[in-house]
Amino acid sequence: MTFSGDALIDRLKTIDERIADAARAAGREPTDITRIVVTKFHPPELIRELYRLGVRDVGENRQQEYSAKTEELSDLSDLNWHFIGQIQSKKAKAVRAGAALVHSVDRERVADALDRADSDGQLDVFVQINLTDDPGRGGVSPESVDALATHIAGLPTLRLRGVMAVAPLDESPASAFARLRNYSALVQTVVPDATWMSAGMTTDFAEAIAAGATHLRIGSAITGPRPVQG
Ligand SMILES: *Cc1c(COP(=O)(O)O)cnc(C)c1O
């Protein structure tokens, strides 16, 4: 399978220009922002093509697919894999293997399982916060953010770097990300250098940048529409 490299280059360039514009408008440096290309549902060949175009940060949200792709693309040794999906404790070892950063730690059990999965080195993690009223969505509820951050801070092989969230559909992204920024400040009272913020997708990354996002998770605006799932 081949991909039209030209279309990908154009979309990457356009998005990177929009990221730089939004950063400057917010008085920020574009280089302080990590643009993660979310490649879920797309085949490994697309990731290889992105890599060829200079992309070094990609995001996946399903463990099986993530594990298969990290294995198949293990020759791309300086490619950073970001795990951004819900995690089952029993799959923590597979998630930790190969991950540069796990964005979706939302319960103590998952944090403990990730910590136990490897005794060497440190894994960078974010606390994912649920900004919706639906407890079924990923993320810890806002009132438990403090306790979860404190718990992670006590785990020897995890390094808490910041917060992550997805904006709810029924709220303006600006207001949702303003709330996230407050939770970020709260987490920094527990771990002062947990200053990163993973927020912003295809439709709301400019608002996320304005609110201080350091890690953007952008999928379809760069990859094109995702293949239909079987
Ligand atoms: C799929 C996904 C994205 C990217 O979504 P787009 O709208 O395609 O940019 C970002 N974050 C998470 C958690 C996702 O699952």
The ligand as an SDF file (V2000), in Angstrom:
LIG
                    3D

 15 15  0  0  0  0  0  0  0  0999 V2000
   -8.1420    9.9900   17.9970 C   0  0  0  0  0  0  0  0  0  0  0  0
   -7.6380   10.8370   19.1010 C   0  0  0  0  0  0  0  0  0  0  0  0
   -7.0720   12.1090   18.8400 C   0  0  0  0  0  0  0  0  0  0  0  0
   -6.9620   12.7160   17.4530 C   0  0  0  0  0  0  0  0  0  0  0  0
   -8.2300   13.0630   16.9570 O   0  0  0  0  0  0  0  0  0  0  0  0
   -8.4090   13.9370   15.6140 P   0  0  0  0  0  0  0  0  0  0  0  0
   -9.7280   14.5790   15.7990 O   0  0  0  0  0  0  0  0  0  0  0  0
   -8.3550   13.0050   14.4600 O   0  0  0  0  0  0  0  0  0  0  0  0
   -7.3170   14.9480   15.5790 O   0  0  0  0  0  0  0  0  0  0  0  0
   -6.5790   12.8090   19.9260 C   0  0  0  0  0  0  0  0  0  0  0  0
   -6.6600   12.3470   21.1850 N   0  0  0  0  0  0  0  0  0  0  0  0
   -7.1850   11.1380   21.4730 C   0  0  0  0  0  0  0  0  0  0  0  0
   -7.2350   10.6810   22.8880 C   0  0  0  0  0  0  0  0  0  0  0  0
   -7.6900   10.3480   20.4410 C   0  0  0  0  0  0  0  0  0  0  0  0
   -8.2300    9.1510   20.7410 O   0  0  0  0  0  0  0  0  0  0  0  0
  1  2  1  0
  2  3  1  0
  2 14  2  0
  3  4  1  0
  3 10  2  0
  4  5  1  0
  5  6  1  0
  6  7  2  0
  6  8  1  0
  6  9  1  0
 10 11  1  0
 11 12  2  0
 12 13  1  0
 12 14  1  0
 14 15  1  0
M  END
$$$$
